[in-house]
Every structure is written in structure tokens, then in C-alpha cells.
């Protein structure tokens, strides 16, 4: 499902807290596309029956050739915020 459209365009997982870093994530996606990479991230993933968000994220990391973590003042969500 997360296989690059063309084999010479490797997947790169982008990870960060979404709402407060959306502008930075957009810039990373644009830069990766210009460099010939295929960005993947949770915002591009649809809900999957039987999988929680953590399992889905780890699956995406496994499919990626590289990982970009964008970190600010905080990272992620508190457990009470995960749905």
C-alpha cells in the first residue's frame, strides 16, 4: 500500500505533532517531492479496521527507506487525546 509509485522514488516517513507543525510538514513534503522522494505520513493514511494508530504508524515506518522527525516544543499526543 505504501510502495512508491516508481521504484527509484523511495518512501520517506514524515512524523511530527500535526496541528502545530503543519506548515513545517508541508515544507518537508514539498522538499522531498522536489528531491524525487515519495513522502508518507499519517495524514495520508486512512483508518484501518483492526489496527490502532500506533500499529499503523509502525507499519508505515517499516515501509520507509528513511524517517524524518520534526520536533518542536512537544511531540505527539497524550494518551487521553488518542482516539
N, CA, C and O of each residue as an XYZ file, in Angstrom:
332
protein
N       0.820     -1.198      0.000
C       0.000      0.000      0.000
C       0.860      1.257      0.000
O       0.484      2.254     -0.616
N       2.004      1.230      0.677
C       2.853      2.406      0.755
C       4.051      2.302     -0.174
O       5.037      3.018      0.000
N       3.975      1.430     -1.145
C       5.057      1.288     -2.094
C       5.099      2.525     -2.982
O       4.066      3.027     -3.426
N       6.296      2.999     -3.228
C       6.443      4.165     -4.096
C       5.854      3.876     -5.463
O       5.785      2.726     -5.897
N       5.433      4.926     -6.128
C       4.862      4.774     -7.456
C       5.893      4.231     -8.444
O       5.555      3.473     -9.353
N       7.141      4.621     -8.259
C       8.227      4.149     -9.097
C       9.344      3.693     -8.154
O       9.616      4.364     -7.158
N       9.989      2.575     -8.448
C      10.986      2.018     -7.534
C      12.135      2.962     -7.231
O      12.738      2.855     -6.163
N      12.460      3.877     -8.122
C      13.562      4.789     -7.851
C      13.129      6.018     -7.043
O      13.914      6.953     -6.882
N      11.916      6.029     -6.544
C      11.417      7.091     -5.671
C      11.118      6.486     -4.301
O       9.976      6.110     -4.033
N      12.123      6.385     -3.429
C      11.909      5.713     -2.145
C      10.962      6.477     -1.214
O      10.891      7.706     -1.231
N      10.236      5.697     -0.401
C       9.343      6.260      0.609
C      10.153      6.910      1.719
O      11.186      6.382      2.130
N       9.686      8.055      2.206
C      10.260      8.725      3.372
C       9.114      9.054      4.315
O       8.198      9.793      3.955
N       9.166      8.506      5.521
C       8.141      8.754      6.540
C       8.396     10.109      7.184
O       9.510     10.400      7.618
N       7.351     10.940      7.244
C       7.421     12.230      7.934
C       6.559     12.130      9.182
O       5.390     11.751      9.114
N       7.147     12.474     10.323
C       6.438     12.337     11.590
C       6.613     13.593     12.429
O       7.709     14.144     12.529
N       5.516     14.035     13.031
C       5.544     15.169     13.959
C       4.170     15.283     14.601
O       3.222     14.610     14.195
N       4.076     16.150     15.616
C       2.758     16.559     16.079
C       2.148     17.317     14.902
O       2.805     18.177     14.315
N       0.921     17.012     14.557
C       0.398     17.537     13.292
C      -0.039     19.001     13.359
O       0.444     19.827     12.584
N      -0.941     19.323     14.274
C      -1.610     20.633     14.206
C      -0.655     21.806     14.373
O      -0.804     22.815     13.684
N       0.326     21.701     15.272
C       1.203     22.852     15.489
C       2.396     22.879     14.539
O       3.155     23.848     14.540
N       2.580     21.833     13.725
C       3.713     21.801     12.804
C       3.289     21.566     11.351
O       4.100     21.129     10.535
N       2.039     21.850     11.028
C       1.514     21.590      9.686
C       2.303     22.336      8.616
O       2.567     21.775      7.553
N       2.681     23.566      8.866
C       3.433     24.351      7.884
C       4.797     23.709      7.633
O       5.261     23.652      6.494
N       5.434     23.228      8.698
C       6.748     22.597      8.567
C       6.638     21.256      7.844
O       7.505     20.903      7.045
N       5.569     20.512      8.128
C       5.341     19.239      7.437
C       5.122     19.489      5.942
O       5.665     18.764      5.109
N       4.337     20.504      5.599
C       4.104     20.837      4.196
C       5.416     21.181      3.491
O       5.638     20.780      2.348
N       6.284     21.926      4.181
C       7.578     22.279      3.593
C       8.441     21.032      3.391
O       9.130     20.912      2.377
N       8.405     20.108      4.347
C       9.167     18.863      4.211
C       8.642     18.027      3.047
O       9.425     17.471      2.276
N       7.315     17.936      2.919
C       6.717     17.189      1.807
C       7.148     17.800      0.476
O       7.557     17.078     -0.433
N       7.060     19.115      0.356
C       7.457     19.796     -0.878
C       8.928     19.537     -1.204
O       9.271     19.265     -2.354
N       9.793     19.623     -0.197
C      11.229     19.400     -0.415
C      11.496     17.959     -0.855
O      12.283     17.727     -1.773
N      10.848     16.998     -0.208
C      11.048     15.597     -0.582
C      10.589     15.325     -2.013
O      11.261     14.621     -2.767
N       9.451     15.883     -2.373
C       8.953     15.692     -3.739
C       9.914     16.291     -4.764
O      10.167     15.684     -5.805
N      10.450     17.481     -4.475
C      11.410     18.110     -5.393
C      12.682     17.279     -5.543
O      13.318     17.281     -6.597
N      13.047     16.560     -4.461
C      14.257     15.740     -4.484
C      14.021     14.340     -5.047
O      14.953     13.543     -5.151
N      12.778     14.045     -5.408
C      12.485     12.751     -6.020
C      12.109     11.655     -5.054
O      12.138     10.477     -5.412
N      11.750     12.022     -3.818
C      11.314     11.042     -2.824
C       9.788     11.016     -2.773
O       9.126     11.928     -3.268
N       9.243      9.969     -2.175
C       7.801      9.814     -2.031
C       7.456      9.928     -0.550
O       7.656      8.968      0.195
N       6.936     11.091     -0.094
C       6.635     11.268      1.331
C       5.410     10.456      1.761
O       4.406     10.403      1.050
N       5.507      9.834      2.919
C       4.370      9.150      3.527
C       4.234      9.649      4.963
O       5.221     10.011      5.603
N       3.007      9.664      5.456
C       2.745     10.118      6.811
C       1.334      9.760      7.210
O       0.528      9.346      6.376
N       1.040      9.916      8.466
C      -0.266      9.513      8.986
C      -1.403     10.298      8.331
O      -2.515      9.781      8.233
N      -1.159     11.515      7.888
C      -2.230     12.297      7.256
C      -2.614     11.735      5.893
O      -3.682     12.053      5.369
N      -1.749     10.898      5.313
C      -2.053     10.276      4.028
C      -2.666      8.892      4.196
O      -2.993      8.231      3.211
N      -2.822      8.455      5.441
C      -3.276      7.100      5.749
C      -4.743      7.128      6.146
O      -5.170      8.008      6.894
N      -5.506      6.183      5.654
C      -6.901      6.084      6.070
C      -7.000      5.111      7.243
O      -6.109      4.287      7.453
N      -8.063      5.211      7.986
C      -8.275      4.318      9.118
C      -8.323      2.870      8.638
O      -8.863      2.563      7.575
N      -7.746      1.997      9.445
C      -7.724      0.586      9.090
C      -8.436     -0.203     10.171
O      -8.149     -0.046     11.358
N      -9.348     -1.037      9.766
C     -10.072     -1.873     10.726
C      -9.096     -2.813     11.424
O      -8.258     -3.443     10.780
N      -9.213     -2.901     12.738
C      -8.404     -3.839     13.497
C      -7.010     -3.353     13.835
O      -6.250     -4.091     14.460
N      -6.641     -2.136     13.446
C      -5.322     -1.593     13.762
C      -5.478     -0.274     14.489
O      -6.301      0.567     14.126
N      -4.663     -0.113     15.531
C      -4.690      1.188     16.183
C      -3.667      2.109     15.516
O      -2.904      1.672     14.654
N      -3.652      3.343     15.902
C      -2.823      4.356     15.254
C      -1.336      4.042     15.429
O      -0.541      4.322     14.532
N      -0.956      3.472     16.558
C       0.454      3.145     16.798
C       0.909      2.042     15.843
O       1.960      2.164     15.215
N       0.120      0.957     15.728
C       0.470     -0.126     14.809
C       0.542      0.366     13.369
O       1.432     -0.025     12.614
N      -0.390      1.217     12.999
C      -0.410      1.767     11.647
C       0.848      2.610     11.386
O       1.433      2.541     10.305
N       1.251      3.394     12.372
C       2.444      4.225     12.232
C       3.694      3.357     12.092
O       4.539      3.621     11.237
N       3.813      2.326     12.924
C       4.976      1.429     12.826
C       5.019      0.720     11.475
O       6.099      0.492     10.931
N       3.871      0.374     10.938
C       3.822     -0.257      9.622
C       4.358      0.691      8.546
O       5.072      0.272      7.635
N       4.004      1.963      8.664
C       4.496      2.946      7.701
C       6.011      3.123      7.827
O       6.707      3.243      6.819
N       6.521      3.139      9.056
C       7.969      3.255      9.263
C       8.682      2.062      8.631
O       9.732      2.222      8.009
N       8.111      0.864      8.790
C       8.711     -0.334      8.195
C       8.789     -0.239      6.677
O       9.712     -0.789      6.076
N       7.841      0.448      6.046
C       7.799      0.574      4.593
C       8.706      1.693      4.070
O       8.937      1.789      2.865
N       9.216      2.529      4.963
C      10.007      3.692      4.553
C      11.486      3.353      4.449
O      12.003      2.505      5.176
N      12.150      4.035      3.530
C      13.607      3.907      3.407
C      14.309      4.895      4.341
O      15.474      4.702      4.689
N      13.595      5.957      4.747
C      14.148      6.964      5.645
C      13.020      7.518      6.510
O      11.843      7.366      6.186
N      13.394      8.157      7.606
C      12.438      8.719      8.550
C      12.848     10.155      8.849
O      14.010     10.418      9.161
N      11.898     11.085      8.754
C      12.130     12.483      9.107
C      11.229     12.800     10.290
O      10.004     12.767     10.167
N      11.827     13.106     11.430
C      11.069     13.521     12.613
C      11.175     15.024     12.769
O      12.277     15.571     12.818
N      10.040     15.692     12.847
C      10.006     17.147     13.033
C       9.551     17.389     14.462
O       8.422     17.064     14.827
N      10.443     17.965     15.272
C      10.187     18.105     16.704
C      10.162     19.587     17.080
O      10.974     20.381     16.605
N       9.221     19.930     17.934
C       9.093     21.301     18.404
C       9.115     21.283     19.935
O       9.923     20.578     20.539
N       8.242     22.046     20.545
C       8.197     22.133     21.998
C       7.641     20.871     22.647
O       7.945     20.576     23.803
N       6.842     20.142     21.914
C       6.295     18.880     22.415
C       6.202     17.923     21.239
O       6.267     18.341     20.083
N       6.050     16.631     21.536
C       5.957     15.653     20.451
C       4.822     14.693     20.752
O       4.761     14.129     21.844
N       3.930     14.501     19.804
C       2.870     13.511     19.939
C       1.676     14.015     20.711
O       1.478     15.219     20.877
N       0.886     13.071     21.179
C      -0.340     13.379     21.905
C      -0.355     12.606     23.216
O       0.233     11.531     23.323
N      -1.025     13.160     24.196
C      -1.220     12.418     25.445
C      -2.181     11.278     25.166
O      -3.022     11.378     24.273
N      -2.068     10.212     25.910
C      -2.892      9.028     25.674
C      -4.384      9.368     25.688
O      -5.156      8.759     24.946
N      -4.802     10.320     26.509
C      -6.220     10.694     26.562
C      -6.667     11.392     25.272
O      -7.869     11.514     25.033
N      -5.722     11.854     24.431
C      -6.068     12.537     23.185
C      -6.131     11.590     22.014
O      -6.626     11.972     20.953
N      -5.648     10.360     22.162
C      -5.651      9.388     21.060
C      -7.018      8.747     20.978
O      -7.581      8.368     22.005
N      -7.564      8.618     19.785
C      -8.911      8.079     19.620
C      -8.895      6.827     18.878
O      -9.948      6.233     18.647
